[in-house]
């Protein structure tokens, strides 16, 4: 039940696809200077070891020059497995004991910043490393490809990613509502060698939130609720009455309600008791607000649980029944639903370099915040039904898919839909992410392109594929006139 757009750079930095890069864009002066800088030299030695296909080389380096990192060596194995290593795009020597570099994944389009700190008494001993994702640097872009070249490049990219063990799932690309590419890869069940197919149902995580948003707006359209109504109008007996009178439907839709998340100690203790949306509200209903509603953005799974309860109260039906009758059936989505997340087999590295089945206990079933299942074909049907206004009228569709609130990550939230630009092409959609779960649905270029990627592996197995596609979509040259 994790949001795609708010975490796209945060997640993708730990995985990747394949792109040919020059090892560095440093000037000759920078290169000459770095040769005299111990920190810069040690940073390059660390990266050479990290990038090595012989993992014993990296462990030997850590043991000798960076013993403080030993506790994270397993995590580093997972990072290397997902990214294929990094290339330096820019190197900056701050002091003899500190150097910073901008890195790009060898197997993807994402960037990171790394800073190494040396022991002043020992210029070959690293005492700390700061590695974190960053937005794409100014001036860095990817080529816009023709439709034919895009599909050819995507086939190569997928083959490399599957061979490297970074993708297992299904991918679909549509243009003007019609398929131009769809294919499944890898195994749905590795133990029994059962392959993924285009009919394989994958857990889609927080993509469920799109269905919840559409359900809410359908009820607005029907006059059964209003966006600026407080929560208390629909849940008058909500335990924290002060919260319920402040938070509005609009704020829940835009993640500005301050209602918090559902994960943590309380969830772990009561997971087996959470069968309905009302069960979640009973468990979390006495919590205080995290901040004044409308004052800032913070992703809230619990906010979408509350929206699901509002759907139930305003419609007089269970959430599952309402969504089935008013969204799935009209769109022709016969393979989408809320089964427990344990039913599809999924695989996680869990910080290691090897895939193994997810064994964590999942929620009882999918909710209005996430955890259901679908296929690439069903999600295309949903996107087409949305674009053809079979689910919502034009005005509300436009409101839902237009940026309403800008968050600290630089993208906008619509009403449940994230709105973001990829290499000049504006897209809206959502993803899902969790252990062994990654899914992404994106509608781009004024609904001309639909990109769907579903994986039964850790994030960002699916997002790295969808991101690769969106970064290279053909440029609509009409916009340049």
Phi, psi and omega in degrees: 000051183245145185281138184284300192295323183292342184239009187305308179290327182293325182272314191294342181295344181257013175218189175180173173232182190256128178220137178281125183230149167286147184296338183197153174243023180287152177282168179296325178295319178296320181296315180296320181293319184294335180296339180259000186254115182301319182295319179295319179296319180291325177297318180292326177293319177299315183293321177300318179292318180297320183284348184297138176286345175268102187292339176296330178297317180293316181296324178295320178296314181300314182300322185273312190252347184215056184300335179294341181271353186303323181294342182252012185297325178295319177298320179296327177298316177296320179297315178296318180298326181277326185263337188073012182098181182230156169242144178283127174258335177202141181234132180231123178264113183275309179216172177300340181249008182213130177219147182232143177224147169268126183245151170236139177302140175289332184252014182201185184259004187268158184237156177218160171245134177234135176234127177253139178242126181263156173289120181304332182273350182213097186294355176251012180245116177276131180252342179201147175226131175249115182232119182210155181288151176223158174297162178300128181299149178302139179090351178265125178218171179240153186290135171282125184256155171293164179304315181297314182290326178298313181293322178296316179294323179296319178300317179295316182297318179293319179299317179295318183292319178294316180300322180280359179078022183259355178215139171209116183164213181221145182228141180220137172231132178234149177236126183052039175084355183246143182297135168237347176200132169204135180197149177250151183221155172075197187245136170284328178219107185289326182297320182258008178055037177273118185284152167293144175230175177291345177264358179297133179267121180254147171292132187250002175054231189284000172301335174308330181300331177296320179294321178296317180298315179297319179299315179300314183289331173298320180288328171297314180300325180276358179079016182267349173202167180232147184298329182263012172291143174283159178304325184298338179295330183253334176236072185296338180260017179304135189302312178270089186296325180297319177296314185296330180278345181264317188281131179257165176301317180302317181291326175294320181294330184256013178058036178240018184275343180074026187268353173080188185252182179249346184280154179135195186300317182298318179296314182300323182284330188241012185309317184290347180266353187266088182257333183232166175297325178297329178295320178295317181294323177296321182288320187253001189292343181263005181288148176281167173293146175278335176196168181296126182306135179087352185278336178198175182256136172205124183302132187223103171297321181295328176301323179280337168297315179297321176297322176298320177294323177297319176302316181297315183290315184290329182267337185077014179234161172296155179302312183299318181294317181298311183295321178299313187282330188252349180233301185295310182295313178299329180274350182079030183266085185274349183247024182242138180184187189251035181298158177303148184293349182282344186289310173288137178283133177224165189227141181230150171273333179050046179082003180250179179267001184239144178277139174213155184301144176292129181244357178295149179285124182275174171300163180301319179198170177297153182231184176290349177262342179152176173102006176276194181223159178195182176237165177298324180294317178296321180291329172296319179298320177297312181299318179293319179296323177294314182293328180272004177060035172281341184254323180219152174290166187304313186299313181287327175299315180296320178296317183297325188256012176251139182301126178255320185225129176268133181255180185291349179268356175093001176249172184249148169261131166271218173266084181088339179262134171276142182236122187208151178259134178240106179052041176092355178253122181278134181229154171225149182166208183198160172231179173224143184211141177182184179298117180073013184226127170207132183212148179211132174234121182227138178240120194231158173060055181055043176070013178288325184242138173236126183238124182229130178222124181234135182222150175255037177233170177302155170299149359253055182305318179280318184293329179293329177287311181297322178297319177301316181294310185295328178292343186237012179303145178306138180284131177281099187289346176299331181288343183274350183280000000 
